[in-house]
Amino acid sequence: MTLSANERLGLAATDPRPDSETRPVQDRRETNPLLNDQPMKLGLFGTNCSYGLIMSHAPSSYEITWEHTKSIARQADRMGLEVMVPVARWKGFGGSTNFNGNCFETYTWAAGLAEATENIAIAATSHLPTVHPIVAAKAATTIDRISGGRFALNLVMGWVPPEMEMFGGEQRQHDERYAFGQEWIEYAMRLWSEQGSFDVDGAYFQGRDVESYPKPHQSPNPVLLNAGNSPAGIDYSARNVDINFASLDTLENIKTYTETVRNKARDEYRRAIDVMTYGLVVVRDTEKEAKAAFQQVVDEGDWGAAGNVIKIALSGASQSFDHAREMSERFIAGWGGYPLVGTPEQVVQGMKELNEAGMGGMIMGLIDPDQELPMFRDEVLPLMVEAGIRH
Ligand SMILES: Cc1cc2nc3c(=O)[nH]c(=O)nc-3n(C[C@H](O)[C@H](O)[C@H](O)COP(=O)(O)O)c2cc1C
């Protein structure tokens, strides 16, 4: 009989009692707003990276300092938004802005914001090839405990080769990234939920007498997010996560997409999944002002950075970027997301159309969060309630 490492050292098998005594037994829906019953959930996206979602020199007071990122999160928290989602980025995209090049690491960012906020969900976005599941699962657990069950983990496979090369490895082929991600998340799930210790013998990971304590606040695991849009990515989301993020252009495509993701999760994996989108939101008193603000972002855009992103995206064999060339403006003004530009009424109408096409929410980029969040709170949120897409 082979002895385990624990047995060789004379260590007792882990006693599950201390953990079962300290783990708060709670329904994730009670603590994590991402699982609440708002028809159209709202969040902010990319407030940990320079220029956020806009590749442009258009004027903004937004800056990457801890004080500012914290104050934006606190405003979003007080307004009752559901989530803060950061961008995982290790190097900028060049151009005249070196877009997103000044960027806070997301697990540590989430830990800080978890302590600084009260109700909003805080996500970390994790490039799975850059972090071992044992380290990530424990970091996630710690943030989940700090936040009292408000943590979410956005699982990304890494689509930017220059970033992955910083870690000394070769970028895996597209679908193999998801095979790696599958083994990664199964490993993390065991760490979050299994009592005692276990061995891992996978294609990518091996481990002996592996264990992780304490367990996260949310049982059996924190809310999981993924933004895979290719067939392999949709399959990964349907199989593993609570919310898929989609990058799409037309309402017709959105409707087909949201149905596909939900049906796949239900029929193939017996699971429920929500779908959300992202984009730049520009609200002003008049349509003319809103359009002018959007146009200024484009006119003062960093076409160099946009070109670099598109070059990488087109070489990355990802279906979701097939139309990237025509999407230059959308990359500059909203990272390729679905833009909503207009008066409060027009923006709410846009949200309603997204919701009717099956979107359960939107994470937003803003040109200047300090300037725009108060107007969003006072003029957009009440209209969303009137429109029946929030309560
Ligand atoms: C809302 C959203 C957030 C994303 N966040 C990141 C990120 O922070 N870092 C990153 O490298 N990729 C990020 N991505 C890219 C996705 O991980 C993924 O590569 C892309 O959606 C294409 O997926 P596919 O290859 O399955 O089509 C994000 C995508 C979306 C839609």
The ligand as a Tripos MOL2 file, in Angstrom:
@<TRIPOS>MOLECULE
LIG
   31    33     1     0     0
SMALL
NO_CHARGES

@<TRIPOS>ATOM
      1 C1        -17.2590   41.3550  -20.5930 C.3       1 LIG1
      2 C2        -15.9580   40.7680  -21.0320 C.ar      1 LIG1
      3 C3        -14.8550   40.8390  -20.1930 C.ar      1 LIG1
      4 C4        -13.6200   40.3390  -20.5910 C.ar      1 LIG1
      5 N1        -12.5470   40.5190  -19.7800 N.ar      1 LIG1
      6 C5        -11.3310   40.1190  -20.2080 C.ar      1 LIG1
      7 C6        -10.1910   40.4190  -19.4480 C.ar      1 LIG1
      8 O1        -10.2730   41.0730  -18.4200 O.2       1 LIG1
      9 N2         -8.9920   39.9860  -19.8900 N.ar      1 LIG1
     10 C7         -8.8540   39.2740  -21.0370 C.ar      1 LIG1
     11 O2         -7.7470   38.9180  -21.4100 O.2       1 LIG1
     12 N3         -9.9320   38.9820  -21.7970 N.ar      1 LIG1
     13 C8        -11.1550   39.3950  -21.4140 C.ar      1 LIG1
     14 N4        -12.2450   39.1510  -22.1900 N.ar      1 LIG1
     15 C9        -12.0960   38.3390  -23.4220 C.3       1 LIG1
     16 C10       -12.6810   36.9540  -23.2100 C.3       1 LIG1
     17 O3        -12.0070   36.2970  -22.1670 O.3       1 LIG1
     18 C11       -12.6110   36.1040  -24.4620 C.3       1 LIG1
     19 O4        -11.2920   35.9530  -24.8680 O.3       1 LIG1
     20 C12       -13.3970   36.6980  -25.5720 C.3       1 LIG1
     21 O5        -14.6780   37.0290  -25.1200 O.3       1 LIG1
     22 C13       -13.4550   35.7590  -26.7620 C.3       1 LIG1
     23 O6        -13.9570   34.5070  -26.3460 O.3       1 LIG1
     24 P1        -13.9110   33.2980  -27.3380 P.3       1 LIG1
     25 O7        -12.4880   33.0510  -27.6640 O.co2     1 LIG1
     26 O8        -14.5430   32.1420  -26.6370 O.co2     1 LIG1
     27 O9        -14.7120   33.7600  -28.5120 O.co2     1 LIG1
     28 C14       -13.4920   39.6780  -21.8300 C.ar      1 LIG1
     29 C15       -14.6050   39.5870  -22.6850 C.ar      1 LIG1
     30 C16       -15.8270   40.1270  -22.3000 C.ar      1 LIG1
     31 C17       -16.9970   40.0330  -23.2580 C.3       1 LIG1
@<TRIPOS>BOND
     1     1     2 1
     2     2     3 ar
     3     2    30 ar
     4     3     4 ar
     5     4     5 ar
     6     4    28 ar
     7     5     6 ar
     8     6     7 ar
     9     6    13 1
    10     7     8 2
    11     7     9 ar
    12     9    10 ar
    13    10    11 2
    14    10    12 ar
    15    12    13 ar
    16    13    14 ar
    17    14    15 1
    18    14    28 ar
    19    15    16 1
    20    16    17 1
    21    16    18 1
    22    18    19 1
    23    18    20 1
    24    20    21 1
    25    20    22 1
    26    22    23 1
    27    23    24 1
    28    24    25 2
    29    24    26 1
    30    24    27 1
    31    28    29 ar
    32    29    30 ar
    33    30    31 1
@<TRIPOS>SUBSTRUCTURE
     1 LIG1         1 GROUP 0 **** ****
